[in-house]
Amino acid sequence: MEVLVLGRTLVALALGGAFLWIGVQHFVDPVWFEPIVPNVLGAPRFWVLASGVAEVAVGLALIIPATRAYGGFACAVLLVVLYWANLYMWVENVPLDGKTYANFWHVVRLLIQLAAIAASLFVAGELRTEPNG
């Protein structure tokens, strides 16, 4: 059981650190993120900053032990919601830094997103490694 707790802690800290870092990047360089905001939403700067706030909050929730389970759930939900920007980038062939990406890389990004959702749910305690008795 201790191995499972250690695993959840390590995954939570890794995810939390990543979300904290990328969330801060939304404020450091919002222009970089703006092209992947779907046009239908309008106001790209607003959505970049709002998602940055959400990512920082999720990152902190994952890092702080008392909020870790909630952070895992919140992270999974946020990843599903934010995938809209990735899907928009893929479908509309939106360039980042002047470069567009082949379908292969968008599929890899989707697989990484799915793995991150699974990791978030693991942190939340919803993925069980032991059979229910």
PEURLIN-V197125 format. One record per backbone hydrogen bond with DSSP energy under -0.5 kcal/mol. CO is the residue of the C=O (numbers start at 1). NH is the residue of the N-H. If there is no record, write none. Layout:
co=<CO | CO>
nh=<NH | NH>
This chain:
co=<1 | 2 | 3 | 4 | 5 | 6 | 7 | 8 | 9 | 10 | 11 | 12 | 13 | 14 | 15 | 16 | 17 | 18 | 19 | 20 | 21 | 22 | 23 | 23 | 24 | 24 | 25 | 29 | 29 | 30 | 30 | 31 | 33 | 34 | 36 | 38 | 38 | 39 | 43 | 44 | 45 | 46 | 47 | 48 | 49 | 50 | 51 | 52 | 53 | 54 | 55 | 56 | 57 | 58 | 59 | 60 | 63 | 64 | 64 | 65 | 67 | 68 | 69 | 70 | 71 | 72 | 73 | 74 | 75 | 76 | 77 | 78 | 79 | 81 | 82 | 82 | 83 | 84 | 85 | 86 | 87 | 88 | 89 | 90 | 96 | 99 | 102 | 102 | 103 | 104 | 105 | 106 | 107 | 108 | 109 | 110 | 111 | 112 | 113 | 114 | 115 | 116 | 117 | 118 | 119 | 120 | 121 | 121 | 121 | 122 | 126>
nh=<5 | 6 | 7 | 8 | 9 | 10 | 11 | 12 | 13 | 14 | 15 | 16 | 17 | 18 | 19 | 20 | 21 | 22 | 23 | 24 | 25 | 26 | 26 | 27 | 27 | 28 | 29 | 32 | 33 | 33 | 34 | 35 | 36 | 37 | 38 | 41 | 42 | 42 | 47 | 48 | 49 | 50 | 51 | 52 | 53 | 54 | 55 | 56 | 57 | 58 | 59 | 60 | 61 | 62 | 63 | 64 | 65 | 67 | 68 | 68 | 71 | 72 | 73 | 74 | 75 | 76 | 77 | 78 | 79 | 80 | 81 | 82 | 83 | 84 | 85 | 86 | 87 | 88 | 89 | 90 | 91 | 92 | 94 | 93 | 99 | 96 | 105 | 106 | 107 | 108 | 109 | 110 | 111 | 112 | 113 | 114 | 115 | 116 | 117 | 118 | 119 | 120 | 121 | 122 | 123 | 124 | 125 | 126 | 127 | 125 | 128>
